[in-house]
Amino acid sequence: MSALHPKVWAPFVVLLVLLGVGWHVGAKQWPYLLPPLSDVGDELRSQPGFYLSNAWVTLREALIGLLIAFVVAFGLAIAVSEFPVVRRAVMPVAVVLNVTPLVAIAPALVVAFGFGVAPKLIVTALICFFPILINTAVGLRSVPEEVLQVFRTVDASRSELLRHVRIPSALPYVFASLQVVFPLSVIGAVVAELSAAGAATGLGTTIQVASSMNHLAVVWAAIAVLAGMGALLLLFVTVAQRRLLSDWRTS
């Protein structure tokens, strides 16, 4: 079915209209919570450079933190899948990190690493770390035993099995985790900006400052930019998944 067919785009458009009507009613009833959508639009149009510059700060923190999480988690997932002793040592610690309220330890990170960007990258990486680790580890261990036996009959080494069998089989799981953590990295960066003191720029800081001054239009304008950023990141990784996995399956 073509993307231009009404059955494809009409439900989304109807939902947007209903949300807009609901927002309008809510802004009338609770003006101290929701500004009129026109005010939010005027705010975005009046100073686009301000929001773009702060969005770039938050996006940079999100992507660098995500890259750190991916490199560490992917490497640990390989070790966990290959060596049971590493799995028994790492997985309990990973679970503890996953359930730890990172907002509570952000001030300690500021004390340890200063008021620069390092605490924000660490918080973002920790938020993204667990989904990548779990999904990749499951993917690496999801190869059917019959396939492994075939490769062992030709005397394939552990590194050859990893390179030619386990990692390719794990790609769908890796992309599934990336679909979660790409938008999650934006949330992590905002949480880091809100909880780690010393930030002067970024959309999280913009929200915090505007909230303290009761500038609702600024708050919701920044939230709208964050939502758009998360949607674009999800779209990017979804398109990359379809392209790369389609080529891989074909080959």
C-alpha positions as CSV (number, residue, x, y, z in Angstrom):
1,M,0.0,0.0,0.0
2,S,1.4,3.4,-1.0
3,A,2.3,5.9,1.7
4,L,0.0,8.4,0.0
5,H,-3.1,6.2,0.4
6,P,-5.5,7.8,3.0
7,K,-5.6,4.5,5.0
8,V,-1.9,5.1,5.7
9,W,-1.8,8.8,6.7
10,A,-5.4,9.5,7.7
11,P,-5.3,7.8,11.2
12,F,-2.2,9.8,12.1
13,V,-3.7,13.0,10.9
14,V,-7.0,12.4,12.8
15,L,-5.0,11.6,16.0
16,L,-3.0,14.9,15.6
17,V,-6.3,16.8,15.2
18,L,-7.7,15.2,18.3
19,L,-4.6,15.9,20.3
20,G,-4.7,19.5,19.2
21,V,-8.3,19.9,20.2
22,G,-7.5,18.2,23.6
23,W,-4.5,20.6,24.1
24,H,-6.7,23.6,23.3
25,V,-9.3,22.5,25.8
26,G,-6.6,21.8,28.4
27,A,-4.9,25.2,27.9
28,K,-8.3,26.8,28.5
29,Q,-8.9,24.8,31.7
30,W,-5.4,24.7,33.1
31,P,-3.5,27.7,31.8
32,Y,-0.8,27.3,34.5
33,L,0.0,23.8,33.0
34,L,-0.4,24.1,29.2
35,P,0.2,27.2,27.1
36,P,-1.8,27.7,23.9
37,L,-0.2,25.9,20.9
38,S,0.0,29.3,19.2
39,D,2.3,30.6,21.9
40,V,4.6,27.5,21.6
41,G,4.7,28.0,17.8
42,D,5.4,31.7,18.2
43,E,8.2,30.9,20.6
44,L,9.8,28.5,18.1
45,R,9.5,30.9,15.2
46,S,10.8,33.9,17.2
47,Q,14.2,32.4,18.1
48,P,15.0,29.3,16.1
49,G,18.7,29.8,16.5
50,F,18.4,29.6,20.3
51,Y,16.6,26.2,20.1
52,L,18.9,24.8,17.4
53,S,22.1,25.7,19.3
54,N,20.8,24.1,22.5
55,A,19.4,21.1,20.6
56,W,22.9,20.6,19.1
57,V,24.4,20.6,22.6
58,T,21.9,18.0,23.9
59,L,22.2,15.9,20.7
60,R,26.0,15.9,20.9
61,E,25.9,14.7,24.5
62,A,23.3,12.0,23.6
63,L,25.3,10.6,20.6
64,I,28.7,10.6,22.4
65,G,27.1,9.0,25.5
66,L,25.4,6.4,23.2
67,L,28.6,5.7,21.4
68,I,30.4,5.1,24.7
69,A,27.6,2.8,25.9
70,F,27.6,0.9,22.6
71,V,31.4,0.2,22.5
72,V,31.5,-0.9,26.1
73,A,28.3,-2.9,26.0
74,F,29.0,-4.6,22.7
75,G,32.5,-5.7,24.0
76,L,31.1,-7.0,27.2
77,A,28.3,-8.8,25.4
78,I,30.9,-10.7,23.4
79,A,32.8,-11.6,26.6
80,V,29.6,-12.6,28.3
81,S,28.5,-14.8,25.5
82,E,31.9,-16.5,25.1
83,F,33.0,-17.0,28.7
84,P,30.5,-18.2,31.4
85,V,32.8,-16.9,34.2
86,V,32.5,-13.3,32.8
87,R,28.8,-13.7,32.5
88,R,28.5,-14.7,36.1
89,A,30.6,-11.7,37.1
90,V,29.2,-9.0,34.9
91,M,25.5,-9.6,34.7
92,P,24.7,-9.0,38.4
93,V,26.6,-5.7,38.3
94,A,24.8,-4.8,35.1
95,V,21.4,-5.5,36.7
96,V,22.4,-3.4,39.7
97,L,23.4,-0.5,37.4
98,N,20.1,-0.8,35.5
99,V,18.0,-0.4,38.7
100,T,20.1,2.3,40.2
101,P,18.4,5.7,40.2
102,L,21.0,7.6,38.1
103,V,19.5,11.0,39.1
104,A,20.7,10.3,42.6
105,I,24.3,9.6,41.6
106,A,24.6,12.5,39.2
107,P,25.7,15.0,41.9
108,A,28.4,12.5,43.0
109,L,29.6,12.3,39.4
110,V,29.9,16.1,39.4
111,V,32.0,16.0,42.5
112,A,34.2,13.3,40.9
113,F,34.6,14.6,37.4
114,G,33.8,18.4,37.7
115,F,31.2,20.6,36.1
116,G,32.2,19.8,32.5
117,V,30.6,17.4,30.0
118,A,32.0,14.2,31.5
119,P,29.2,13.6,34.1
120,K,26.5,14.1,31.5
121,L,28.2,11.6,29.1
122,I,28.5,9.1,31.9
123,V,24.8,9.4,32.9
124,T,23.7,9.1,29.3
125,A,26.0,6.1,28.7
126,L,24.7,4.3,31.8
127,I,21.1,4.8,30.7
128,C,21.8,3.3,27.3
129,F,24.2,0.6,28.5
130,F,21.8,-2.2,29.7
131,P,19.5,-2.6,26.7
132,I,22.5,-2.9,24.3
133,L,24.2,-5.4,26.6
134,I,21.2,-7.7,27.1
135,N,20.0,-7.6,23.5
136,T,23.4,-8.2,22.0
137,A,24.3,-11.0,24.4
138,V,21.0,-12.7,23.6
139,G,21.6,-12.3,19.9
140,L,25.1,-13.7,20.1
141,R,23.8,-16.8,21.9
142,S,20.8,-17.3,19.6
143,V,22.6,-19.2,16.9
144,P,21.1,-22.7,16.4
145,E,23.3,-25.5,17.7
146,E,23.0,-27.2,14.3
147,V,24.7,-24.2,12.6
148,L,27.5,-24.2,15.2
149,Q,28.1,-27.9,14.7
150,V,28.4,-27.5,10.9
151,F,31.1,-24.8,11.4
152,R,32.9,-27.0,14.0
153,T,33.1,-29.9,11.6
154,V,35.2,-27.7,9.3
155,D,37.4,-26.8,12.3
156,A,36.3,-23.2,12.6
157,S,38.0,-21.3,15.4
158,R,36.1,-19.4,18.1
159,S,37.0,-16.1,16.4
160,E,35.7,-17.3,13.1
161,L,32.5,-18.5,14.6
162,L,32.1,-15.1,16.3
163,R,32.9,-13.2,13.1
164,H,31.0,-15.3,10.6
165,V,28.1,-16.7,12.6
166,R,27.4,-15.1,16.0
167,I,27.8,-11.4,15.1
168,P,25.7,-11.6,11.9
169,S,23.0,-13.5,13.8
170,A,23.0,-10.9,16.5
171,L,22.4,-7.9,14.1
172,P,18.6,-8.0,14.4
173,Y,19.0,-7.9,18.2
174,V,21.5,-5.1,18.0
175,F,19.2,-3.0,15.9
176,A,16.3,-3.7,18.2
177,S,18.3,-2.3,21.1
178,L,19.4,0.7,19.0
179,Q,15.7,1.5,18.3
180,V,15.3,1.7,22.0
181,V,18.5,3.5,23.0
182,F,18.7,6.1,20.2
183,P,15.6,8.0,21.5
184,L,16.6,7.0,25.1
185,S,19.9,8.7,24.7
186,V,18.1,12.0,24.3
187,I,16.2,11.4,27.5
188,G,19.5,10.5,29.2
189,A,21.2,13.7,28.0
190,V,18.2,15.8,29.3
191,V,18.2,13.9,32.6
192,A,21.9,14.5,32.9
193,E,21.5,18.2,32.2
194,L,18.8,18.5,34.8
195,S,20.6,16.5,37.5
196,A,24.3,17.3,36.9
197,A,25.0,20.9,38.0
198,G,27.0,23.3,36.0
199,A,25.3,23.1,32.6
200,A,24.9,26.5,30.9
201,T,23.4,25.2,27.6
202,G,21.3,22.4,26.3
203,L,17.6,21.8,26.1
204,G,17.4,20.2,29.6
205,T,19.0,23.4,31.1
206,T,16.6,25.5,29.0
207,I,13.6,23.6,30.5
208,Q,14.9,23.9,34.0
209,V,15.5,27.7,33.7
210,A,12.2,28.3,32.0
211,S,10.3,26.3,34.6
212,S,11.8,28.3,37.4
213,M,10.6,31.5,35.7
214,N,7.2,30.0,34.8
215,H,7.8,30.5,31.0
216,L,5.5,27.6,29.9
217,A,5.8,28.4,26.2
218,V,9.6,28.0,26.4
219,V,9.3,24.8,28.3
220,W,7.0,23.2,25.8
221,A,8.9,24.6,22.8
222,A,12.0,22.8,24.2
223,I,10.0,19.7,24.8
224,A,8.7,19.8,21.2
225,V,12.3,20.1,19.9
226,L,13.3,17.1,22.0
227,A,10.3,15.1,20.7
228,G,11.3,15.9,17.1
229,M,14.9,15.0,17.8
230,G,13.9,11.6,19.3
231,A,11.6,10.9,16.4
232,L,14.3,11.7,13.8
233,L,16.8,9.5,15.6
234,L,14.3,6.6,15.6
235,L,13.6,7.1,12.0
236,F,17.3,7.1,11.2
237,V,18.0,3.8,12.9
238,T,14.9,2.2,11.5
239,V,15.9,3.1,7.9
240,A,19.4,1.9,8.6
241,Q,18.1,-1.4,10.0
242,R,16.0,-2.0,6.9
243,R,18.8,-1.1,4.5
244,L,21.6,-3.1,6.3
245,L,19.6,-6.1,7.3
246,S,18.0,-6.3,3.9
247,D,21.4,-6.3,2.2
248,W,22.7,-8.8,4.8
249,R,19.8,-11.2,4.3
250,T,20.2,-11.0,0.5
251,S,23.9,-11.7,0.7
